[in-house]
Amino acid sequence: MSLKNLWLLAALALGACGGTADPAAETDAGLEPSGANDAVVEPELVASDPAGSPTTGRFELGTHYLRLSPTQPTSSSPDQVEVTEVFWYGCPHCFNFDPYLERWQETQPGYVNFVRVPAVWNPLLQLHARAFYTAEALGKGAEMHSDLFREIHERGNMLDTAAKLQEFFGRFGVDASTFTTTFESFAVQEKLQRADELNRRYRIQSVPTIIVNGKYTTDGGQAGSYDDLIALIDELVATERAGR
């Protein structure tokens, strides 16, 4: 069985929301800036590392995580280790994993920079990604993040139109005009284009997916459980920190 098939089976065992085999296949062309394909270095997901890889008695490259080759650039400062989650508000597995990440963030030292990147492989995901960046632009990202998940998964409101999102943002004191202006702004569109590029760079095929320092990618299915995934993140962060 191929490495790709093993990875997909592992994701399904724990649960993940999947996209297409080609991470760019269903992306709205409107997200892609002119010349974007020329700028993106398309990495491979590999199960070995000629330079050596961090292994312990608990986690092993090729089984519990994969390496992005080549390593992708990060947006964090050189003295920080970047941990990125690629997610979708409509994904039940992202919803279930989110409390683990929230608790994990509370214990992290200053040299760890946690970044969320929304998945954007179809129009509904792009709509939710735009909502994520709209909340961020309005300074309400932290306040609204968990509520966006709960609105979909506990209240059954899929937030699948701009009108529904406008009403939802109104509960947080955002008037209709401010919502529309921000939601349709060039700044938010730029963020969506960047998310699209990162989805491609990280070879995203399902969510939630974790990327450590642009180098290692993993998820709950590969790690074995969400508790194991958090432990694996910590080990990879420690390895990257020690290598600086």
Backbone bond lengths (Angstrom), bond angles and torsions (degrees), N, CA, C in turn:
res aa  C-N    CA-C-N  psi(-1)  N-CA   C-N-CA  omega(-1)  CA-C   N-CA-C  phi
1 M - - - 1.476 - - 1.518 109.28 -
2 S 1.327 117.58 139.35 1.459 121.33 -176.54 1.519 110.88 -72.18
3 L 1.350 115.10 160.16 1.455 121.34 176.28 1.521 110.73 -58.00
4 K 1.353 115.76 -41.21 1.469 119.45 -179.37 1.522 110.92 -61.87
5 N 1.343 117.55 -42.91 1.463 120.28 -179.49 1.518 111.38 -66.63
6 L 1.335 117.21 -39.14 1.463 120.29 177.07 1.524 110.09 -61.14
7 W 1.336 115.68 -42.25 1.456 120.20 -179.74 1.517 111.49 -63.20
8 L 1.327 116.79 -41.73 1.463 120.25 179.95 1.517 111.75 -66.74
9 L 1.334 117.40 -40.11 1.455 120.54 177.55 1.522 111.33 -63.26
10 A 1.314 116.41 -39.64 1.463 120.14 179.01 1.520 110.64 -64.00
11 A 1.333 116.39 -42.02 1.463 120.01 179.28 1.519 111.10 -62.22
12 L 1.328 116.37 -41.60 1.458 120.14 -178.90 1.519 111.95 -67.86
13 A 1.334 117.57 -32.00 1.454 121.20 -177.31 1.516 111.25 -61.77
14 L 1.331 117.38 -43.64 1.453 120.16 178.85 1.518 110.68 -89.58
15 G 1.301 116.52 -33.93 1.456 120.93 -179.62 1.508 112.01 116.44
16 A 1.315 115.30 125.96 1.455 121.36 176.44 1.514 108.20 -154.31
17 C 1.326 116.09 152.13 1.453 120.77 175.79 1.512 107.62 -94.23
18 G 1.334 117.04 119.47 1.451 121.02 -171.82 1.503 113.45 -98.33
19 G 1.338 113.63 153.86 1.447 121.09 174.37 1.509 109.95 -106.31
20 T 1.317 117.03 -139.79 1.443 121.31 -179.76 1.521 109.98 -98.24
21 A 1.338 116.21 164.12 1.463 120.06 177.85 1.521 110.48 -61.57
22 D 1.329 116.38 -36.82 1.455 121.16 174.37 1.517 107.67 -98.19
23 P 1.348 119.16 113.47 1.458 120.65 -175.09 1.519 113.88 -57.55
24 A 1.336 118.34 -20.65 1.461 120.08 -178.06 1.519 113.30 -100.40
25 A 1.331 117.44 -2.04 1.457 120.69 -166.81 1.518 113.47 -61.49
26 E 1.353 118.56 -40.30 1.458 119.84 -175.89 1.515 112.80 -107.90
27 T 1.316 117.29 11.62 1.448 119.82 -179.16 1.519 110.14 -68.43
28 D 1.315 116.41 135.15 1.453 121.83 177.31 1.524 109.55 -60.21
29 A 1.325 116.38 125.52 1.465 119.94 -179.24 1.520 111.62 -59.34
30 G 1.333 116.97 -23.77 1.456 120.10 179.40 1.512 113.26 -67.20
31 L 1.333 117.62 -16.59 1.453 120.16 178.05 1.512 111.61 -80.16
32 E 1.309 116.79 -20.39 1.448 120.59 -170.09 1.522 111.80 -91.28
33 P 1.348 117.69 116.01 1.454 119.32 178.19 1.519 111.37 -70.15
34 S 1.326 117.65 158.11 1.447 121.47 179.07 1.515 111.14 -57.39
35 G 1.355 116.06 130.94 1.456 120.51 178.53 1.507 114.42 80.22
36 A 1.354 118.74 8.05 1.464 121.07 -175.05 1.514 111.97 -60.45
37 N 1.341 117.77 -41.87 1.456 119.66 -177.05 1.516 112.21 -62.61
38 D 1.339 117.61 -31.67 1.447 120.51 179.47 1.516 111.59 -68.80
39 A 1.351 117.03 -28.13 1.459 120.72 -174.68 1.518 112.52 -87.44
40 V 1.327 117.29 -20.54 1.455 120.65 -173.81 1.522 110.96 -86.93
41 V 1.318 115.77 124.84 1.457 120.77 173.89 1.520 107.59 -86.55
42 E 1.321 116.73 115.49 1.458 120.43 -177.20 1.525 109.81 -82.39
43 P 1.315 117.79 108.79 1.464 120.04 -178.79 1.523 111.39 -84.79
44 E 1.307 115.62 171.45 1.453 122.99 171.99 1.516 108.87 -113.36
45 L 1.317 115.83 153.42 1.457 120.86 170.85 1.519 107.28 -94.31
46 V 1.317 117.50 117.87 1.458 121.20 -174.83 1.523 110.26 -122.45
47 A 1.335 115.38 156.23 1.456 121.71 -176.70 1.521 111.97 -106.13
48 S 1.334 117.60 10.71 1.455 120.79 178.64 1.513 108.90 -143.69
49 D 1.318 116.04 164.44 1.452 121.61 -178.84 1.518 108.19 -146.06
50 P 1.343 118.44 109.95 1.458 120.79 -177.39 1.523 112.97 -60.70
51 A 1.335 117.07 -23.24 1.463 119.96 179.53 1.526 112.15 -84.69
52 G 1.324 116.44 -0.98 1.463 120.04 -176.57 1.512 109.96 95.22
53 S 1.313 116.79 146.49 1.454 121.40 -178.28 1.514 110.05 -131.59
54 P 1.328 117.07 153.02 1.459 119.51 178.08 1.520 110.59 -69.01
55 T 1.307 117.16 121.93 1.460 121.86 176.05 1.522 109.06 -132.60
56 T 1.289 116.03 146.74 1.453 121.61 174.96 1.521 106.99 -133.26
57 G 1.289 116.03 -179.03 1.453 119.08 176.68 1.511 111.73 -68.09
58 R 1.311 116.84 -13.18 1.470 120.58 -174.95 1.525 112.90 -101.74
59 F 1.332 118.00 -40.01 1.462 121.37 -174.38 1.522 111.14 -127.12
60 E 1.347 115.05 144.19 1.456 120.09 -176.63 1.520 110.43 -138.40
61 L 1.331 115.77 136.07 1.451 121.46 175.36 1.522 109.87 -60.44
62 G 1.327 116.83 134.26 1.456 121.58 -178.52 1.509 112.99 95.86
63 T 1.332 116.21 -19.47 1.462 120.76 177.29 1.524 110.63 -112.27
64 H 1.330 115.90 -52.80 1.461 120.61 -175.25 1.523 113.11 -101.57
65 Y 1.294 116.82 -16.14 1.460 120.95 177.20 1.524 108.83 -159.43
66 L 1.342 115.29 163.76 1.456 121.87 178.56 1.521 109.17 -124.26
67 R 1.338 114.11 164.60 1.457 119.42 179.63 1.522 109.93 -108.35
68 L 1.321 115.52 137.99 1.451 121.05 172.40 1.526 108.16 -85.21
69 S 1.310 116.22 125.03 1.456 120.49 179.95 1.529 109.84 -127.55
70 P 1.343 117.86 115.10 1.466 126.99 4.29 1.530 111.68 -79.72
71 T 1.338 115.32 164.41 1.458 120.71 173.96 1.526 109.44 -59.55
72 Q 1.335 115.41 139.30 1.464 120.41 -177.35 1.530 111.74 -95.10
73 P 1.336 117.13 148.20 1.463 119.85 179.36 1.527 111.40 -63.25
74 T 1.318 116.88 153.00 1.464 121.89 175.58 1.524 109.11 -114.22
75 S 1.317 115.24 168.61 1.462 120.88 178.32 1.517 112.00 -100.67
76 S 1.336 117.34 4.01 1.459 122.00 -177.04 1.523 111.03 -90.32
77 S 1.321 116.09 163.91 1.457 120.72 178.44 1.522 109.91 -68.25
78 P 1.337 118.09 157.68 1.465 121.18 -175.70 1.521 114.75 -60.32
79 D 1.337 117.18 -23.92 1.464 119.64 -178.91 1.527 112.56 -91.55
80 Q 1.319 116.82 8.11 1.463 120.84 179.80 1.525 111.10 -113.75
81 V 1.338 115.31 151.43 1.462 122.34 170.94 1.520 106.55 -102.12
82 E 1.318 116.00 122.89 1.464 120.78 -176.26 1.524 111.24 -92.80
83 V 1.315 116.35 129.36 1.462 122.90 173.65 1.523 107.51 -116.49
84 T 1.324 116.30 120.41 1.460 121.98 -176.08 1.520 110.52 -114.76
85 E 1.314 116.03 133.85 1.466 120.51 170.05 1.518 108.08 -108.99
86 V 1.330 116.85 126.77 1.460 121.53 169.82 1.525 106.53 -98.08
87 F 1.325 116.91 126.49 1.470 121.05 -169.41 1.520 110.39 -144.81
88 W 1.325 114.65 172.09 1.460 122.75 172.30 1.518 107.81 -141.64
89 Y 1.328 116.81 133.17 1.461 120.32 -179.77 1.526 112.65 -60.53
90 G 1.329 118.18 -30.00 1.461 120.45 -178.84 1.511 114.84 -81.77
91 C 1.319 118.40 -4.57 1.465 122.15 -177.03 1.521 110.61 -84.97
92 P 1.338 118.88 121.32 1.466 120.26 -179.95 1.526 112.72 -64.32
93 H 1.328 116.99 -29.08 1.471 119.83 -179.55 1.533 110.32 -73.73
94 C 1.320 116.75 -35.66 1.468 119.97 173.61 1.528 110.27 -64.52
95 F 1.322 116.04 -39.99 1.466 121.52 177.45 1.526 110.54 -61.18
96 N 1.332 116.89 -43.42 1.466 120.46 -179.30 1.526 112.11 -70.65
97 F 1.333 116.68 -32.64 1.458 120.43 -178.01 1.521 112.35 -79.74
98 D 1.327 117.47 -24.27 1.456 120.85 -172.86 1.533 113.79 -56.06
99 P 1.341 120.50 -42.51 1.473 118.99 178.42 1.527 113.33 -61.53
100 Y 1.329 117.18 -32.67 1.465 120.01 176.56 1.529 109.79 -62.87
101 L 1.324 115.64 -44.69 1.464 119.66 -179.96 1.527 111.70 -66.94
102 E 1.326 116.81 -38.00 1.458 119.75 179.61 1.528 110.45 -62.36
103 R 1.331 117.20 -43.81 1.475 120.45 177.89 1.523 110.61 -65.98
104 W 1.341 116.41 -40.28 1.461 120.64 -179.25 1.524 110.92 -62.34
105 Q 1.319 117.11 -42.71 1.468 121.11 -179.27 1.517 112.51 -58.55
106 E 1.319 116.36 -36.26 1.462 120.65 -176.38 1.522 112.77 -64.65
107 T 1.336 117.35 -19.13 1.470 120.49 -175.88 1.527 113.17 -106.48
108 Q 1.329 117.92 3.83 1.459 119.96 -172.32 1.526 113.28 -83.79
109 P 1.331 116.54 140.49 1.473 120.57 175.76 1.517 111.04 -73.41
110 G 1.320 116.10 170.85 1.450 121.26 -175.90 1.509 114.72 -64.85
111 Y 1.345 117.17 -21.08 1.466 118.20 -178.05 1.529 112.84 -81.94
112 V 1.328 117.79 0.01 1.465 121.50 174.64 1.527 108.55 -103.59
113 N 1.309 116.15 123.72 1.466 121.32 177.11 1.520 108.90 -112.45
114 F 1.344 115.79 114.97 1.456 121.30 -179.06 1.519 110.09 -94.41
115 V 1.330 115.83 131.13 1.467 122.36 -176.54 1.523 109.02 -129.55
116 R 1.326 116.90 134.57 1.464 120.94 172.87 1.522 109.22 -103.38
117 V 1.323 115.91 136.67 1.457 122.45 176.21 1.528 108.12 -129.15
118 P 1.317 119.03 121.38 1.472 119.73 179.29 1.528 111.56 -74.97
119 A 1.318 115.63 145.11 1.466 121.32 171.66 1.524 108.69 -72.86
120 V 1.345 115.95 149.85 1.476 119.27 -173.07 1.527 112.47 -140.07
121 W 1.338 118.44 31.45 1.468 118.31 -170.12 1.530 115.03 -81.55
122 N 1.321 119.21 -4.41 1.469 119.17 172.02 1.534 109.18 -150.68
123 P 1.325 118.68 171.44 1.464 120.44 -173.05 1.529 114.88 -58.98
124 L 1.342 119.44 -37.25 1.457 119.75 179.58 1.527 110.57 -66.29
125 L 1.329 117.43 -42.56 1.459 120.20 177.45 1.522 110.95 -63.45
126 Q 1.330 116.28 -37.10 1.461 120.01 178.01 1.531 110.97 -65.49
127 L 1.340 116.84 -37.29 1.466 120.49 177.02 1.522 110.34 -62.59
128 H 1.337 117.01 -45.72 1.463 120.94 179.17 1.524 111.47 -67.88
129 A 1.335 116.56 -34.79 1.464 119.92 176.03 1.529 110.25 -63.90
130 R 1.324 116.18 -40.40 1.467 120.16 177.74 1.533 110.22 -63.46
131 A 1.330 117.23 -37.42 1.465 120.49 176.58 1.532 110.64 -63.95
132 F 1.330 116.49 -42.23 1.467 121.18 178.06 1.525 110.82 -57.93
133 Y 1.330 116.90 -48.18 1.458 119.98 -177.77 1.529 112.26 -74.12
134 T 1.339 117.64 -27.11 1.457 120.47 174.73 1.523 110.41 -65.91
135 A 1.337 116.27 -46.06 1.467 120.24 177.09 1.522 110.64 -60.39
136 E 1.318 116.24 -41.30 1.468 121.10 178.78 1.526 110.55 -62.71
137 A 1.334 117.45 -45.39 1.468 121.81 -178.63 1.528 111.58 -63.47
138 L 1.324 116.76 -30.38 1.465 121.57 -179.56 1.524 112.60 -87.13
139 G 1.332 116.80 2.48 1.461 120.97 -179.61 1.516 113.13 74.09
140 K 1.335 116.76 21.82 1.457 121.51 -177.33 1.530 112.27 -118.85
141 G 1.320 117.34 15.42 1.458 120.50 -176.63 1.515 113.24 -58.35
142 A 1.323 117.10 -51.63 1.470 120.95 -178.59 1.523 110.78 -65.28
143 E 1.326 116.82 -38.39 1.463 121.71 -178.48 1.520 112.19 -66.44
144 M 1.324 116.98 -37.12 1.456 120.85 -171.15 1.523 114.62 -98.30
145 H 1.326 117.94 -15.11 1.463 120.71 -170.69 1.532 112.87 -55.66
146 S 1.310 117.35 -56.68 1.470 119.96 -177.71 1.519 111.52 -65.35
147 D 1.330 117.02 -33.95 1.466 120.13 179.91 1.529 111.88 -68.84
148 L 1.328 117.40 -32.48 1.464 119.34 175.20 1.529 110.18 -62.57
149 F 1.311 117.17 -43.33 1.466 120.81 175.27 1.532 110.92 -59.85
150 R 1.339 116.10 -49.03 1.470 119.71 -174.83 1.524 111.94 -66.19
151 E 1.328 116.54 -35.65 1.467 119.62 179.81 1.528 110.67 -59.41
152 I 1.315 115.87 -38.37 1.463 120.52 -178.93 1.517 111.47 -79.22
153 H 1.332 117.60 -49.25 1.468 120.83 -168.12 1.521 114.29 -91.89
154 E 1.318 118.15 -21.70 1.460 119.95 179.14 1.526 111.45 -105.86
155 R 1.322 116.88 -33.07 1.466 120.07 -176.82 1.517 112.76 -101.89
156 G 1.331 117.47 -7.59 1.460 121.02 175.32 1.506 115.25 73.44
157 N 1.317 117.68 15.21 1.459 121.39 177.27 1.526 108.00 -96.61
158 M 1.322 117.95 107.51 1.453 121.92 -172.55 1.522 113.12 -71.54
159 L 1.321 118.12 -9.76 1.471 121.65 -179.56 1.534 110.32 50.43
160 D 1.318 114.92 49.96 1.456 120.45 -171.77 1.523 114.01 -100.57
161 T 1.331 117.09 13.21 1.469 120.87 172.98 1.527 108.16 -139.57
162 A 1.331 115.00 158.56 1.458 119.54 176.98 1.530 110.65 -63.12
163 A 1.338 117.65 -33.45 1.465 121.08 -179.79 1.525 110.85 -64.91
164 K 1.334 117.21 -41.99 1.468 120.14 177.88 1.526 110.81 -65.51
165 L 1.317 116.48 -38.56 1.461 119.68 178.36 1.524 110.99 -67.61
166 Q 1.321 116.88 -38.40 1.462 120.36 177.58 1.525 110.74 -59.91
167 E 1.328 116.19 -44.66 1.468 120.16 178.19 1.523 110.66 -62.83
168 F 1.323 116.61 -41.19 1.465 120.96 -179.45 1.526 110.48 -64.57
169 F 1.321 117.46 -45.34 1.464 120.40 179.35 1.521 111.04 -63.46
170 G 1.338 116.28 -29.81 1.454 120.02 178.24 1.513 112.97 -60.79
171 R 1.322 117.21 -29.37 1.472 120.65 178.06 1.527 111.84 -66.81
172 F 1.326 116.18 -17.25 1.462 121.15 -179.43 1.527 111.26 -106.89
173 G 1.322 115.41 21.02 1.456 120.48 173.85 1.509 115.51 82.29
174 V 1.334 117.41 16.65 1.466 121.21 179.83 1.526 108.07 -98.90
175 D 1.327 117.07 116.10 1.464 118.91 -179.16 1.526 110.24 -74.52
176 A 1.326 115.94 163.78 1.465 121.81 -172.47 1.522 112.09 -59.75
177 S 1.333 117.02 -40.61 1.459 120.41 -178.14 1.530 111.43 -66.14
178 T 1.329 115.96 -44.54 1.471 120.09 179.45 1.518 110.37 -64.35
179 F 1.333 116.30 -41.44 1.459 119.12 178.23 1.522 111.00 -59.63
180 T 1.328 117.25 -51.45 1.463 121.14 -175.54 1.523 111.15 -62.59
181 T 1.327 116.24 -45.06 1.465 120.29 -179.71 1.521 111.28 -59.48
182 T 1.332 116.58 -44.22 1.470 120.63 -178.59 1.519 111.17 -73.30
183 F 1.319 116.39 -43.48 1.467 122.62 -178.41 1.527 111.37 -58.37
184 E 1.335 116.13 -36.08 1.466 121.54 -176.88 1.532 112.67 -100.76
185 S 1.324 117.07 11.09 1.458 121.09 -173.37 1.523 113.04 -74.40
186 F 1.320 115.07 157.13 1.464 121.51 176.78 1.522 110.25 -63.80
187 A 1.336 117.60 -36.39 1.467 121.11 -179.47 1.524 111.36 -61.83
188 V 1.333 116.90 -42.90 1.464 120.51 178.32 1.525 110.12 -68.59
189 Q 1.329 117.41 -39.68 1.464 120.52 177.69 1.524 110.66 -60.70
190 E 1.323 117.86 -40.43 1.465 121.48 177.40 1.516 111.05 -61.15
191 K 1.328 116.62 -40.91 1.471 120.70 178.07 1.526 110.86 -63.01
192 L 1.328 116.91 -39.77 1.459 120.86 178.09 1.531 111.11 -63.94
193 Q 1.304 116.51 -40.55 1.460 119.90 177.68 1.525 110.78 -63.43
194 R 1.330 116.27 -40.09 1.464 120.04 178.00 1.526 110.72 -66.02
195 A 1.335 117.28 -40.28 1.465 120.59 177.20 1.524 110.82 -61.79
196 D 1.320 116.49 -40.95 1.460 120.73 177.82 1.526 110.57 -60.43
197 E 1.326 116.83 -44.60 1.462 120.57 179.38 1.530 111.04 -62.44
198 L 1.335 116.46 -43.16 1.471 119.82 -179.55 1.520 111.45 -67.11
199 N 1.338 117.58 -37.86 1.468 120.31 176.03 1.524 110.21 -57.11
200 R 1.325 116.47 -39.55 1.461 120.73 -179.99 1.534 110.73 -72.63
201 R 1.317 115.38 -46.04 1.463 119.66 -179.08 1.531 111.05 -59.36
202 Y 1.321 116.97 -39.00 1.465 121.55 -176.63 1.523 112.91 -87.78
203 R 1.336 117.17 1.79 1.469 122.08 178.28 1.528 111.43 55.64
204 I 1.320 116.57 47.62 1.461 120.87 -174.82 1.524 110.40 -72.73
205 Q 1.320 116.13 123.20 1.463 122.88 176.91 1.527 112.27 -121.88
206 S 1.329 116.81 -12.83 1.463 120.54 176.04 1.520 108.14 -158.58
207 V 1.307 115.14 163.17 1.463 121.35 176.94 1.529 108.78 -132.80
208 P 1.352 117.02 152.00 1.461 127.22 0.87 1.533 112.35 -78.05
209 T 1.322 116.20 141.45 1.453 122.85 174.20 1.522 108.53 -125.32
210 I 1.336 115.44 140.13 1.457 121.69 178.93 1.519 109.32 -110.53
211 I 1.329 116.74 135.58 1.456 122.52 175.03 1.522 107.95 -121.94
212 V 1.324 117.16 127.02 1.463 121.42 179.69 1.520 109.16 -105.71
213 N 1.327 114.76 114.34 1.468 123.42 173.73 1.536 113.62 58.41
214 G 1.325 116.66 30.53 1.447 120.09 -179.66 1.510 114.13 67.67
215 K 1.333 117.15 11.02 1.466 121.42 -170.84 1.517 113.59 -119.58
216 Y 1.320 117.70 -42.81 1.465 121.53 -175.05 1.519 110.51 -118.87
217 T 1.318 116.62 139.41 1.456 121.86 -179.47 1.527 109.93 -127.43
218 T 1.331 115.56 139.39 1.459 120.32 -176.67 1.524 109.78 -158.57
219 D 1.326 115.66 172.40 1.460 121.00 176.95 1.520 108.37 -154.73
220 G 1.331 116.80 -179.90 1.456 120.40 -176.71 1.512 113.27 -64.15
221 G 1.343 116.58 -35.72 1.462 119.63 179.43 1.504 112.33 -64.36
222 Q 1.325 117.29 -42.03 1.450 120.78 178.34 1.522 111.61 -69.49
223 A 1.328 116.02 -44.64 1.461 119.64 -176.44 1.525 111.80 -69.52
224 G 1.336 117.55 -32.78 1.462 121.81 178.66 1.511 113.60 119.04
225 S 1.326 117.13 -34.52 1.465 123.07 177.23 1.514 107.25 -164.75
226 Y 1.309 117.42 168.98 1.456 119.17 178.55 1.524 111.20 -69.01
227 D 1.328 117.98 -34.48 1.463 119.71 174.71 1.529 110.59 -62.10
228 D 1.339 115.91 -43.12 1.460 119.87 178.02 1.524 110.76 -65.67
229 L 1.321 117.36 -36.90 1.454 120.72 179.35 1.532 110.48 -61.80
230 I 1.318 117.19 -43.25 1.463 120.62 177.62 1.530 110.23 -62.08
231 A 1.335 116.96 -42.25 1.464 120.26 178.73 1.525 111.16 -63.90
232 L 1.327 116.73 -39.31 1.458 121.08 178.26 1.530 110.89 -65.38
233 I 1.316 117.12 -43.09 1.462 120.45 176.72 1.528 109.97 -55.14
234 D 1.338 116.08 -47.03 1.461 120.43 -179.20 1.525 111.80 -60.71
235 E 1.330 117.13 -40.40 1.468 120.20 179.64 1.522 111.42 -67.04
236 L 1.315 117.04 -42.42 1.464 119.88 179.63 1.533 110.97 -67.87
237 V 1.324 116.85 -38.59 1.469 120.70 176.09 1.526 109.60 -61.07
238 A 1.338 117.16 -45.55 1.467 120.62 -179.71 1.527 111.36 -61.22
239 T 1.323 116.39 -39.90 1.469 120.64 179.28 1.525 110.58 -65.09
240 E 1.323 116.68 -45.21 1.448 120.21 179.15 1.532 111.25 -65.24
241 R 1.302 117.47 -37.84 1.459 121.61 178.11 1.533 110.59 -64.58
242 A 1.315 116.47 -42.59 1.470 121.22 -178.66 1.520 111.79 -67.37
243 G 1.331 116.68 -26.86 1.458 120.60 -177.31 1.516 113.67 -83.14
244 R 1.322 118.36 -0.20 1.477 120.42 -177.84 1.521 111.26 -85.12
